[in-house]
Amino acid sequence: MKWQPLFYVDGIPVFKGQRLYHHNINLTGGIVLAEFPAEGEMVTVRSDPSGAVPTVRVSELKWTPAAEELCPTCRRPITA
């Protein structure tokens, strides 16, 4: 069985369970998992920290967190 991507971020296919980052920490927790196929420009993802399922624009998802979303000490994503 060939795996089908759910959607594409920056031209790269995204498969179920892959980790992505979103700028709105209040909405998504900052880290999301690909869970559902995109519907046009919108996609429902699963928040990694809380398990919530917010809908966001595909164009707002990134493969790496923005520099201001990283902890200045440990350089890991800030999730709350």
C-alpha positions in Angstrom: 0.0 0.0 0.0 1.4 3.4 -1.0 1.1 6.1 1.6 -0.7 9.2 0.4 0.2 12.6 1.8 -2.5 14.5 3.7 -1.4 17.8 2.4 1.9 19.7 1.6 3.8 22.3 3.6 6.4 24.3 1.7 6.1 21.8 -1.2 7.0 18.8 1.1 4.3 16.1 1.6 2.9 15.7 5.1 1.9 12.3 6.3 -0.3 11.3 9.3 1.5 11.7 12.6 4.2 14.1 11.4 5.1 17.0 13.7 4.6 20.6 12.5 4.7 24.0 14.2 2.1 26.7 14.3 2.6 30.3 15.5 -0.6 30.6 17.6 0.4 28.9 20.9 -3.0 29.8 22.5 -4.9 28.0 19.7 -2.6 25.0 19.0 -0.1 24.8 21.8 2.6 25.5 19.1 3.2 21.9 18.2 0.7 20.0 16.1 0.5 16.6 14.5 -0.9 15.9 11.0 -4.1 14.0 11.5 -6.6 14.8 8.7 -6.5 15.7 5.0 -6.6 19.4 4.1 -9.9 20.9 2.8 -8.7 23.6 0.4 -6.4 25.9 2.4 -7.7 24.8 5.8 -6.6 21.7 7.7 -7.6 20.2 11.1 -4.6 19.1 13.1 -4.1 17.6 16.5 -2.4 19.7 19.2 0.5 17.7 20.6 0.4 19.2 24.1 -3.4 18.9 24.7 -4.9 16.7 22.0 -7.3 19.4 20.9 -8.2 19.5 17.2 -8.0 23.1 15.9 -8.5 24.0 12.2 -5.7 26.2 10.8 -4.5 27.4 7.4 -2.0 25.1 5.8 0.2 28.2 5.0 0.5 28.9 8.7 2.2 25.5 9.4 6.0 25.2 9.4 8.5 22.4 9.7 10.5 24.2 12.3 9.4 26.6 15.0 10.1 30.3 14.6 13.1 31.5 16.6 11.0 33.5 19.0 9.1 30.4 19.9 12.2 28.6 21.1 13.4 28.6 24.7 16.5 30.8 24.8 18.2 28.4 27.2 17.5 24.9 25.8 16.4 25.9 22.2 13.4 23.6 22.4 9.9 24.8 21.4 8.0 26.7 24.1 4.6 25.1 24.4 2.8 27.2 27.0 
